Amino acid sequence: MWNGLVGVVKETYTAGLGEGVVPGPIMMPLVRGELVGLIWVRPLHVGQDALAGIAELANIAAAAGADEVVLAWETHDVATACELPIVGPAPCLNMVLATQAGHVLHQFPYAEQLLSRSPEGWASVAPDWRPAPVPQPGGGLVPPIQTAVNYSFTPIKLDHPDPFGVTVVLMEEDGYRISLTEAFAR
């Protein structure tokens, strides 16, 4: 499962960078080894909104009763959006695999190969994936990612017959893009 998720995320980042866009953070919750779906962060404003928007990715995992989560983000993108210092390799795709017992940080550094530049100055690049460092059990996570990991395993208590369904609807209304697998689709 892990290798499949890494492959999907790398493909997503490659496609986005090729279009001149760094894909925002994405969460993939799992329940008993089954993927719930993919949750992409909503449009963010720099600063506190970005910190909150990334941390709120945890809502779907918490509502689904996830026992594992995978979060992916780009070092420079999250640091810039959240007004945080850049920690670790950049540019770099980061993925964390987390359970209630702990997490392992995986980093996939890359060099950018310029493909083209638009008249507005947007660069289309291709990632040249570099050798990945050894996975880091308990590796340092930037604050919004650490918060998302922490809250992913905190049950959501809603006075509603379908807390998962209502959480999905509310998050979609807030601008999160959610693609559920068939087993979890409403």
Disulfide bonds with the S-S distance in Angstrom:
none
